[in-house]
Amino acid sequence: MFKNIYTTFASNFISALLNLLIAVVISQTLGAEVKGEQSIILTNIVIILLFNNIIGGATLVYIVPRFNNRKVLQYSYLWAFIVCSGAFLIARLIPGLNHELLIHTFMLTFISALASANTMILLGKEKILAKNAIHVLQILSVAVFLVIAIFALNIENIHAYIYALYFGYGSSLLLSVLLLAKHWKAGRQINDVKQALIPSMFRYGFFNQLSHITQMLSLRLSYYLLLIFYGNESVGIYSVAVAIIESVWLISKSIATVQYARITNSTDESYNRQLTIKLLRSSLLFSILMIFGLSILPVSFFRFMFGEEFGPVKPIILLLIPGIFSYNFYLIPGHYFSGKGKYHINTVASAIGLVVTLALSLVLIPLYDFYGAAMAGTASFIATSAYAFMVFRKISGFPLREFFPGKSDIDEYIRFFKKTSERDAEN
């Protein structure tokens, strides 16, 4: 399992560096306004995918070991077409929207939805390496083509990023098809399940995605409010700060991905709870190290990396740090609940965060611009995490001290990295 976490972290770390490169290239060459446009387009794609993932998202990890995979894949593809087509038709009725960008948005969303379905089926089979390879290829392809589009083809507008997305999403879809064919097994793999497939996909998917939808709105609602009150430039500056500070979750999300796949395929409840506690301590430990590293970077670093107009990124990061750290208490317990099919707990936690985000953002953003967005975001993270943590602690029955890292955790990771280094040296 540590190997899977290690490779998933490596994948996420590489992806984060590539995303940083994308942000730097867009910010330095196209400016904060185009960076804001890019953030809005990407957020629109993610929002449509949230509705698509009622059938084709992370719930497939829970569904795959229990049902015929061929039918799961067919229904996921059909649902992706229905959602993307429906969203496009609805959007065309809204006056004032750029119809050219709409077509690109929904085409990209459809390609991404197909790749996501393939990837989640692979994750449900615990093919962690395959899932990581698809993820890295997508971001790498986007970064490479973006550089080519701007510096070789001289496309100096938002279309450079759009064309790069086509290349990246198309590459990930192709690789996901090839890897799925390699690991394909259509039959059920564990206990016989009597429930009908479609109702099960909708039931589990609805509650899981309701959680993701409320979570996404909590994380990104501020983008739209900043756009309304201050314009694309504020969105661009704030989105860079958010992207940087969310890198703290690199290890946490790597841990959570492996945890989710493992718990979904496990029936040992004692093991699942002990695993969650152990992984939470690890997540907190590494988050502290990454937060310290980010907090000591000077304002001049961000101006050098992204441009003079991005000086406010550092104070935004400092305002977000308490919320980003506390969110570990949602990420790890939340994936325990997902692995057990208890998606409603995550939905309630995310809904609490959304209410806090909405209430505070409407007050703080008009007053303090992106600093207000950061304050509202931190309050939302803390509220979401507090609920998820209290529920998990009640279920697990562990004393409070068990949830925080100690010397034994540090010693264990030192031994692990020493063994890994020795093995690499031998090879």
C-alpha positions as CSV (number, residue, x, y, z in Angstrom):
1,M,0.0,0.0,0.0
2,F,2.9,2.4,0.8
3,K,4.1,1.8,-2.8
4,N,0.8,2.8,-4.2
5,I,0.8,6.0,-2.0
6,Y,4.3,6.7,-3.0
7,T,3.6,6.4,-6.8
8,T,0.3,8.3,-6.4
9,F,2.2,11.1,-4.7
10,A,4.9,11.1,-7.4
11,S,2.1,11.4,-10.0
12,N,0.4,14.2,-8.2
13,F,3.7,16.0,-7.5
14,I,4.6,15.9,-11.2
15,S,1.1,17.1,-12.1
16,A,1.3,20.0,-9.6
17,L,4.7,21.1,-11.1
18,L,3.2,21.0,-14.6
19,N,0.1,22.9,-13.5
20,L,2.4,25.5,-12.0
21,L,4.2,25.7,-15.3
22,I,0.9,26.2,-17.0
23,A,-0.1,28.9,-14.6
24,V,3.3,30.7,-15.0
25,V,3.2,30.5,-18.8
26,I,-0.3,31.9,-19.0
27,S,0.3,34.6,-16.3
28,Q,3.6,35.8,-17.7
29,T,2.7,35.8,-21.4
30,L,-1.0,36.4,-21.4
31,G,-1.6,38.3,-18.2
32,A,-3.9,38.1,-15.2
33,E,-7.1,38.7,-17.3
34,V,-6.5,35.7,-19.5
35,K,-5.5,33.7,-16.4
36,G,-8.9,34.6,-15.0
37,E,-10.6,33.5,-18.2
38,Q,-8.7,30.2,-18.1
39,S,-9.8,29.6,-14.5
40,I,-13.5,30.3,-15.3
41,I,-13.4,27.9,-18.4
42,L,-11.8,25.1,-16.3
43,T,-14.2,25.7,-13.5
44,N,-17.2,25.4,-15.9
45,I,-15.8,22.1,-17.2
46,V,-15.4,20.8,-13.7
47,I,-19.0,21.8,-12.8
48,I,-20.5,20.0,-15.7
49,L,-18.3,16.9,-14.9
50,L,-19.8,17.0,-11.4
51,F,-23.2,16.2,-12.8
52,N,-21.8,13.7,-15.2
53,N,-20.1,11.9,-12.4
54,I,-23.4,11.0,-10.8
55,I,-23.0,7.9,-13.1
56,G,-19.4,8.1,-14.4
57,G,-17.3,9.4,-11.5
58,A,-15.6,8.2,-8.3
59,T,-18.7,6.1,-7.4
60,L,-17.6,3.6,-10.1
61,V,-14.7,2.7,-7.7
62,Y,-17.4,1.3,-5.3
63,I,-19.6,-0.1,-8.1
64,V,-16.9,-1.9,-10.2
65,P,-16.1,-4.8,-7.8
66,R,-19.8,-5.5,-7.4
67,F,-21.3,-5.4,-10.9
68,N,-20.7,-6.4,-14.5
69,N,-18.1,-3.9,-15.7
70,R,-19.3,-3.9,-19.4
71,K,-22.7,-2.6,-18.4
72,V,-21.1,-0.1,-16.0
73,L,-19.0,1.3,-18.8
74,Q,-21.9,1.4,-21.3
75,Y,-24.2,3.3,-18.9
76,S,-21.3,5.7,-18.0
77,Y,-20.7,6.6,-21.6
78,L,-24.4,7.1,-22.3
79,W,-24.9,9.3,-19.3
80,A,-21.9,11.4,-20.3
81,F,-23.5,12.1,-23.7
82,I,-26.8,13.0,-22.1
83,V,-25.3,15.3,-19.6
84,C,-23.0,17.1,-22.0
85,S,-25.6,17.5,-24.7
86,G,-28.2,18.7,-22.2
87,A,-25.9,21.2,-20.6
88,F,-25.0,22.6,-24.0
89,L,-28.6,23.0,-25.1
90,I,-29.5,24.7,-21.8
91,A,-26.4,27.1,-22.0
92,R,-27.4,28.1,-25.6
93,L,-30.6,29.6,-24.2
94,I,-28.7,31.9,-21.9
95,P,-28.2,35.3,-23.5
96,G,-24.8,37.0,-23.6
97,L,-22.7,33.8,-23.5
98,N,-19.9,33.2,-26.0
99,H,-21.3,30.4,-28.2
100,E,-17.9,29.6,-29.7
101,L,-16.4,29.0,-26.2
102,L,-19.5,27.0,-25.3
103,I,-18.9,24.5,-28.0
104,H,-15.3,24.0,-26.9
105,T,-16.3,23.7,-23.3
106,F,-18.9,21.0,-23.9
107,M,-16.7,19.0,-26.3
108,L,-13.8,19.1,-23.9
109,T,-16.1,18.1,-21.0
110,F,-17.4,15.1,-23.0
111,I,-13.9,13.9,-23.9
112,S,-12.9,14.3,-20.2
113,A,-16.0,12.4,-19.0
114,L,-15.2,9.3,-21.2
115,A,-11.6,9.3,-19.9
116,S,-12.8,9.7,-16.3
117,A,-15.1,6.7,-16.6
118,N,-12.3,4.5,-17.9
119,T,-9.9,5.8,-15.2
120,M,-12.4,5.2,-12.4
121,I,-13.0,1.6,-13.5
122,L,-9.2,1.0,-13.4
123,L,-9.1,2.5,-9.9
124,G,-11.9,0.2,-8.9
125,K,-9.7,-2.7,-9.9
126,E,-6.9,-1.1,-7.8
127,K,-4.8,-0.4,-10.9
128,I,-3.3,2.6,-9.2
129,L,-0.3,2.9,-11.5
130,A,-2.5,2.9,-14.6
131,K,-4.7,5.7,-13.1
132,N,-1.6,7.7,-12.2
133,A,-0.1,7.3,-15.8
134,I,-3.3,8.7,-17.3
135,H,-3.4,11.6,-14.9
136,V,0.2,12.6,-15.6
137,L,-0.1,12.2,-19.4
138,Q,-3.1,14.5,-19.5
139,I,-1.4,17.4,-17.6
140,L,1.9,16.8,-19.5
141,S,0.2,17.0,-22.9
142,V,-1.6,20.2,-21.9
143,A,1.6,21.8,-20.8
144,V,3.6,20.8,-23.8
145,F,1.0,21.9,-26.3
146,L,0.4,25.2,-24.5
147,V,4.1,26.1,-24.8
148,I,4.0,25.1,-28.5
149,A,0.8,27.1,-29.1
150,I,2.1,30.3,-27.5
151,F,5.8,30.3,-28.4
152,A,5.9,28.4,-31.8
153,L,2.4,29.1,-33.2
154,N,2.1,32.6,-31.7
155,I,-1.4,32.1,-30.4
156,E,-1.5,34.7,-27.7
157,N,-5.1,34.4,-26.4
158,I,-7.3,32.0,-24.5
159,H,-7.5,29.7,-27.6
160,A,-3.9,28.6,-26.9
161,Y,-5.1,27.0,-23.7
162,I,-8.3,25.6,-25.3
163,Y,-6.3,23.8,-28.0
164,A,-3.9,22.5,-25.4
165,L,-6.9,21.0,-23.5
166,Y,-8.0,19.2,-26.6
167,F,-4.6,17.6,-27.0
168,G,-4.3,16.7,-23.3
169,Y,-7.8,15.3,-22.8
170,G,-7.6,13.4,-26.1
171,S,-4.2,11.9,-25.1
172,S,-5.6,10.8,-21.7
173,L,-8.7,9.2,-23.3
174,L,-6.6,7.2,-25.8
175,L,-4.3,5.9,-23.0
176,S,-7.3,5.1,-20.7
177,V,-8.8,3.0,-23.5
178,L,-5.6,1.1,-24.1
179,L,-5.0,0.4,-20.3
180,L,-8.6,-0.6,-19.7
181,A,-8.4,-3.1,-22.6
182,K,-5.3,-4.5,-21.0
183,H,-6.9,-5.0,-17.6
184,W,-10.4,-5.7,-18.7
185,K,-12.6,-8.2,-16.8
186,A,-16.3,-7.8,-17.4
187,G,-17.6,-10.2,-14.7
188,R,-18.3,-9.5,-11.0
189,Q,-15.2,-9.9,-8.8
190,I,-16.5,-10.2,-5.3
191,N,-19.7,-11.1,-3.4
192,D,-22.8,-11.6,-5.6
193,V,-25.0,-8.4,-5.5
194,K,-28.7,-8.6,-6.0
195,Q,-29.5,-4.9,-6.5
196,A,-30.2,-3.7,-10.0
197,L,-27.2,-1.8,-11.6
198,I,-28.8,1.4,-12.8
199,P,-30.7,2.2,-9.5
200,S,-27.5,1.4,-7.6
201,M,-25.4,3.7,-9.8
202,F,-27.9,6.5,-9.4
203,R,-28.3,6.0,-5.6
204,Y,-24.6,5.9,-4.7
205,G,-23.7,8.4,-7.4
206,F,-26.3,10.9,-6.5
207,F,-25.2,11.2,-2.8
208,N,-21.6,11.1,-3.7
209,Q,-21.9,13.8,-6.4
210,L,-24.1,15.9,-4.2
211,S,-21.2,16.0,-1.8
212,H,-18.8,16.9,-4.7
213,I,-21.1,19.5,-6.1
214,T,-21.5,21.3,-2.7
215,Q,-17.7,20.9,-2.1
216,M,-16.9,22.3,-5.5
217,L,-19.2,25.3,-5.0
218,S,-17.6,25.9,-1.6
219,L,-14.2,25.9,-3.3
220,R,-15.0,27.9,-6.4
221,L,-18.0,30.0,-5.7
222,S,-15.7,32.8,-4.8
223,Y,-14.3,32.8,-8.4
224,Y,-17.7,33.9,-9.8
225,L,-18.3,36.4,-7.0
226,L,-14.9,37.9,-7.7
227,L,-15.7,38.0,-11.4
228,I,-19.0,39.9,-10.7
229,F,-17.5,42.4,-8.2
230,Y,-14.0,42.9,-9.5
231,G,-13.5,41.2,-12.9
232,N,-11.1,38.6,-14.5
233,E,-7.9,40.1,-13.0
234,S,-9.0,39.4,-9.4
235,V,-10.1,35.9,-10.4
236,G,-6.7,35.3,-12.0
237,I,-4.7,36.5,-8.9
238,Y,-6.8,34.5,-6.5
239,S,-6.8,31.4,-8.6
240,V,-3.0,31.4,-8.6
241,A,-2.9,31.6,-4.8
242,V,-5.5,28.8,-4.5
243,A,-3.6,26.6,-6.9
244,I,-0.4,27.0,-5.0
245,I,-1.8,26.5,-1.5
246,E,-3.9,23.5,-2.6
247,S,-0.5,21.8,-3.4
248,V,-0.4,21.1,0.3
249,W,-3.0,18.5,-0.4
250,L,-0.7,16.6,-2.8
251,I,0.2,13.9,-0.3
252,S,-3.2,14.0,1.4
253,K,-5.1,13.3,-1.9
254,S,-2.5,10.7,-2.8
255,I,-3.2,8.9,0.5
256,A,-6.9,9.3,0.1
257,T,-7.0,7.8,-3.4
258,V,-5.3,4.6,-2.3
259,Q,-7.3,4.6,0.9
260,Y,-10.6,4.8,-1.0
261,A,-9.7,1.9,-3.3
262,R,-8.5,-0.2,-0.4
263,I,-11.5,0.3,1.8
264,T,-14.0,-0.2,-1.1
265,N,-12.5,-3.7,-1.6
266,S,-12.2,-4.6,2.1
267,T,-14.8,-6.1,4.5
268,D,-12.7,-5.8,7.7
269,E,-14.2,-2.8,9.5
270,S,-11.5,-2.8,12.3
271,Y,-8.8,-2.6,9.7
272,N,-10.6,0.2,7.7
273,R,-10.8,2.4,10.8
274,Q,-7.2,1.7,11.9
275,L,-6.0,2.4,8.4
276,T,-7.9,5.7,8.3
277,I,-6.4,6.9,11.6
278,K,-2.9,6.0,10.5
279,L,-3.3,7.7,7.1
280,L,-4.8,10.8,8.8
281,R,-1.7,11.2,11.0
282,S,0.5,10.8,8.0
283,S,-1.5,13.4,6.1
284,L,-1.2,15.9,8.9
285,L,2.5,15.4,9.3
286,F,3.3,16.0,5.6
287,S,0.9,18.9,5.4
288,I,2.8,20.7,8.2
289,L,6.1,20.3,6.3
290,M,4.6,21.7,3.0
291,I,2.8,24.6,4.7
292,F,6.1,25.6,6.4
293,G,7.8,25.6,3.0
294,L,5.2,27.7,1.4
295,S,4.9,30.2,4.3
296,I,8.6,31.2,4.1
297,L,8.5,32.1,0.4
298,P,8.8,35.9,0.0
299,V,6.4,38.1,-2.0
300,S,9.2,38.7,-4.5
301,F,9.2,35.0,-5.4
302,F,5.6,35.2,-6.5
303,R,6.2,38.4,-8.5
304,F,9.2,36.8,-10.2
305,M,7.3,33.6,-11.0
306,F,3.9,35.1,-12.2
307,G,4.5,38.8,-12.8
308,E,4.3,42.1,-10.9
309,E,0.5,42.1,-10.6
310,F,0.6,38.8,-8.6
311,G,2.2,40.3,-5.4
312,P,-1.0,39.7,-3.4
313,V,-0.6,36.0,-3.8
314,K,1.5,35.6,-0.6
315,P,-1.0,37.3,1.8
316,I,-3.8,35.3,0.2
317,I,-1.9,32.1,0.9
318,L,-1.3,33.0,4.5
319,L,-5.0,33.6,5.0
320,L,-5.8,30.2,3.5
321,I,-3.3,28.2,5.5
322,P,-5.5,27.4,8.6
323,G,-8.3,26.2,6.4
324,I,-6.0,24.2,4.1
325,F,-4.5,22.4,7.1
326,S,-7.8,21.6,8.8
327,Y,-9.2,20.2,5.6
328,N,-7.1,17.0,6.2
329,F,-9.8,16.1,8.8
330,Y,-12.3,16.0,6.0
331,L,-10.2,14.5,3.2
332,I,-9.2,11.3,5.0
333,P,-12.3,10.5,7.0
334,G,-14.4,11.6,4.0
335,H,-12.7,8.9,1.8
336,Y,-13.4,6.4,4.6
337,F,-17.1,7.3,4.4
338,S,-17.0,7.0,0.6
339,G,-15.3,3.6,0.7
340,K,-18.2,2.4,3.0
341,G,-20.8,3.9,0.7
342,K,-21.9,6.5,3.3
343,Y,-21.8,9.4,0.9
344,H,-24.5,11.3,2.8
345,I,-22.1,12.2,5.6
346,N,-19.7,13.9,3.1
347,T,-22.7,15.6,1.6
348,V,-23.8,17.1,4.9
349,A,-20.2,18.2,5.6
350,S,-19.8,19.9,2.2
351,A,-23.2,21.5,2.5
352,I,-22.2,23.1,5.8
353,G,-19.1,24.4,4.1
354,L,-21.1,25.8,1.2
355,V,-23.5,27.7,3.6
356,V,-20.5,29.2,5.4
357,T,-18.8,30.1,2.0
358,L,-22.0,31.8,0.6
359,A,-22.8,33.7,3.8
360,L,-19.3,35.1,4.4
361,S,-18.3,35.6,0.7
362,L,-21.3,37.9,0.1
363,V,-20.1,40.1,3.0
364,L,-16.3,39.8,2.7
365,I,-15.6,39.8,-1.0
366,P,-17.3,43.2,-1.8
367,L,-15.3,44.7,1.1
368,Y,-11.9,43.0,0.8
369,D,-11.7,41.6,-2.8
370,F,-9.6,38.4,-2.9
371,Y,-8.6,38.7,0.7
372,G,-12.3,38.4,1.7
373,A,-12.5,35.3,-0.5
374,A,-9.6,33.8,1.3
375,M,-11.1,34.5,4.7
376,A,-14.4,33.0,3.7
377,G,-12.6,30.0,2.2
378,T,-10.7,29.3,5.4
379,A,-13.9,29.5,7.5
380,S,-15.6,27.1,5.1
381,F,-12.8,24.5,5.3
382,I,-12.8,24.5,9.1
383,A,-16.6,24.1,9.3
384,T,-16.6,21.2,6.8
385,S,-13.7,19.4,8.5
386,A,-15.1,19.8,12.0
387,Y,-18.3,18.0,11.1
388,A,-16.6,15.1,9.2
389,F,-14.1,14.7,12.0
390,M,-16.7,14.6,14.8
391,V,-18.7,12.0,12.9
392,F,-15.7,9.8,12.3
393,R,-14.5,10.1,15.9
394,K,-17.9,9.1,17.1
395,I,-18.0,6.0,14.8
396,S,-14.4,5.0,15.5
397,G,-14.4,5.6,19.2
398,F,-10.7,6.4,19.2
399,P,-9.3,8.9,21.8
400,L,-8.4,12.4,20.5
401,R,-4.7,11.9,20.8
402,E,-4.8,9.0,18.3
403,F,-5.6,11.4,15.5
404,F,-2.4,13.4,15.7
405,P,1.1,12.4,14.5
406,G,3.8,11.6,17.1
407,K,7.4,10.4,17.2
408,S,6.5,6.9,16.2
409,D,5.0,8.1,12.9
410,I,8.1,10.1,12.1
411,D,10.3,7.1,12.8
412,E,8.2,4.9,10.6
413,Y,8.5,7.2,7.7
414,I,12.3,7.6,8.2
415,R,12.6,3.8,8.0
416,F,10.4,3.6,5.0
417,F,12.4,6.3,3.0
418,K,15.7,4.7,4.1
419,K,14.6,1.3,2.7
420,T,13.3,2.9,-0.5
421,S,16.6,4.8,-1.0
422,E,18.6,1.6,-0.3
423,R,16.5,-0.4,-2.8
424,D,16.9,2.3,-5.4
425,A,20.7,2.4,-4.9
426,E,20.9,-1.4,-5.3
427,N,18.9,-1.1,-8.6
